[in-house]
Amino acid sequence: MFEKLFLLVKNNAGMAVIDNPAIPVKYHEAVINEASSSIIEVLKNQMETGKTQDLIRFFQFSDMYNKSLVSSIVNKFANKLNNFYGIEPHSALVTANSLIPPVMAELVKQSKNEQNKDFGLSNLLSKLNGNRNMSVLVNQMMLA
């Protein structure tokens, strides 16, 4: 699942990373990996801090719940760009804002596609939660 997330980020990285003069070519793969890990870290943190229901709502109603979650991912990724790759803070934030929201929108879309088991919400949450089966909890919360 995490490899698929990396590919999802990579497929959306065109203008934000690949065509971005602020990011040297030698860092492209690493920066894409940082974006993927930022997404995983924030989603995992949501679960670890007892905000699983908010996370499920995000995937159910992303238009209503996306601001704070996506902002957290954008900020985490921008900080990594600044701290690890020396990208100026404003440029790092612009880069993160041009990559993370479309990736998250695509992730939500993929999670709703019943043919795509890798990004199914139960599977995604199970992977984030150390492979514990989350399908019962997801089903209960989706009905609530």
Secondary structure per residue as TSV (DSSP state, phi and psi in degrees):
chain	resnum	aa	ss	phi	psi
A	1	M	-	360.0	-42.0
A	2	F	H	-68.1	-31.9
A	3	E	H	-65.2	-38.6
A	4	K	H	-65.9	-36.9
A	5	L	H	-64.3	-42.8
A	6	F	H	-57.6	-44.9
A	7	L	H	-65.1	-37.0
A	8	L	H	-62.6	-44.7
A	9	V	H	-64.2	-45.4
A	10	K	H	-60.1	-39.9
A	11	N	H	-68.2	-19.5
A	12	N	T	-104.2	5.0
A	13	A	-	-86.3	-1.2
A	14	G	I	-42.6	-81.4
A	15	M	I	-67.8	-38.5
A	16	A	I	-68.5	-38.3
A	17	V	I	-118.6	-60.0
A	18	I	I	-61.3	-45.2
A	19	D	T	-94.2	13.2
A	20	N	-	-92.9	114.0
A	21	P	T	-65.1	-17.5
A	22	A	T	-75.2	-16.0
A	23	I	S	-111.8	110.2
A	24	P	-	-59.5	147.0
A	25	V	G	-54.1	-38.4
A	26	K	G	-62.9	-17.6
A	27	Y	G	-100.7	-2.5
A	28	H	H	-53.9	-53.4
A	29	E	H	-62.5	-42.2
A	30	A	H	-64.0	-40.4
A	31	V	H	-67.2	-39.9
A	32	I	H	-62.9	-39.7
A	33	N	H	-64.3	-39.0
A	34	E	H	-63.9	-39.5
A	35	A	H	-62.9	-45.7
A	36	S	H	-61.0	-46.0
A	37	S	H	-68.0	-32.0
A	38	S	H	-63.0	-41.7
A	39	I	H	-62.1	-48.8
A	40	I	H	-61.8	-44.8
A	41	E	H	-62.1	-43.9
A	42	V	H	-69.8	-42.6
A	43	L	H	-63.2	-43.2
A	44	K	H	-64.0	-41.0
A	45	N	H	-61.9	-36.6
A	46	Q	H	-57.5	-44.0
A	47	M	H	-70.5	-41.6
A	48	E	H	-67.9	-24.5
A	49	T	T	-99.7	16.6
A	50	G	T	79.0	21.2
A	51	K	-	-108.0	34.1
A	52	T	H	-61.9	-40.2
A	53	Q	H	-63.1	-40.0
A	54	D	H	-63.3	-38.6
A	55	L	H	-64.8	-43.4
A	56	I	H	-63.6	-41.6
A	57	R	H	-61.7	-38.0
A	58	F	H	-57.0	-45.7
A	59	F	H	-73.3	-26.6
A	60	Q	H	-77.3	-46.6
A	61	F	S	-129.1	58.7
A	62	S	H	-57.7	-29.4
A	63	D	H	-64.8	-33.3
A	64	M	H	-86.6	-30.5
A	65	Y	H	-111.0	5.4
A	66	N	H	-81.1	-20.4
A	67	K	H	-59.0	-56.3
A	68	S	H	-71.6	-40.8
A	69	L	H	-64.9	-49.2
A	70	V	H	-65.1	-39.4
A	71	S	H	-60.4	-39.7
A	72	S	H	-62.0	-42.6
A	73	I	H	-67.9	-44.4
A	74	V	H	-57.2	-48.1
A	75	N	H	-64.6	-41.7
A	76	K	H	-61.9	-45.8
A	77	F	H	-65.8	-44.0
A	78	A	H	-61.3	-40.4
A	79	N	H	-62.3	-40.3
A	80	K	H	-64.3	-42.6
A	81	L	H	-60.4	-41.8
A	82	N	H	-70.8	-49.0
A	83	N	H	-73.7	-38.9
A	84	F	H	-98.8	-22.8
A	85	Y	H	-120.9	3.4
A	86	G	-	65.9	22.6
A	87	I	-	-81.2	129.4
A	88	E	-	-52.3	139.6
A	89	P	H	-51.4	-45.0
A	90	H	H	-64.1	-44.6
A	91	S	H	-64.8	-38.0
A	92	A	H	-63.8	-40.8
A	93	L	H	-68.2	-40.5
A	94	V	H	-62.6	-43.9
A	95	T	H	-61.0	-48.5
A	96	A	H	-62.3	-41.1
A	97	N	H	-68.5	-25.5
A	98	S	H	-86.5	-15.5
A	99	L	H	-104.9	-49.6
A	100	I	H	-65.9	-49.0
A	101	P	H	-57.2	-44.7
A	102	P	H	-65.5	-35.3
A	103	V	H	-65.4	-43.7
A	104	M	H	-66.3	-37.8
A	105	A	H	-62.6	-41.0
A	106	E	H	-68.8	-38.1
A	107	L	H	-62.7	-43.1
A	108	V	H	-62.0	-45.8
A	109	K	H	-59.7	-45.5
A	110	Q	H	-64.4	-35.2
A	111	S	H	-67.2	-23.4
A	112	K	H	-90.4	-9.3
A	113	N	-	-82.6	111.3
A	114	E	T	-65.6	-20.3
A	115	Q	T	-76.6	-21.6
A	116	N	-	-98.3	88.8
A	117	K	S	-69.3	-29.2
A	118	D	T	-59.9	-39.1
A	119	F	T	-104.3	11.7
A	120	G	-	-58.3	142.2
A	121	L	H	-57.6	-44.0
A	122	S	H	-61.4	-43.7
A	123	N	H	-66.1	-44.1
A	124	L	H	-59.2	-49.7
A	125	L	H	-66.0	-35.8
A	126	S	H	-63.1	-42.9
A	127	K	H	-64.8	-40.4
A	128	L	H	-68.2	-24.2
A	129	N	T	-104.8	29.7
A	130	G	T	71.2	34.7
A	131	N	T	66.0	22.3
A	132	R	-	-80.2	136.2
A	133	N	-	-66.5	121.4
A	134	M	-	-110.4	5.1
A	135	S	H	-63.1	-39.1
A	136	V	H	-64.3	-47.0
A	137	L	H	-61.7	-44.3
A	138	V	H	-61.5	-45.8
A	139	N	H	-62.0	-41.5
A	140	Q	H	-63.2	-44.3
A	141	M	H	-72.1	-29.7
A	142	M	H	-72.4	-27.0
A	143	L	H	-82.8	-24.3
A	144	A	-	-71.5	360.0
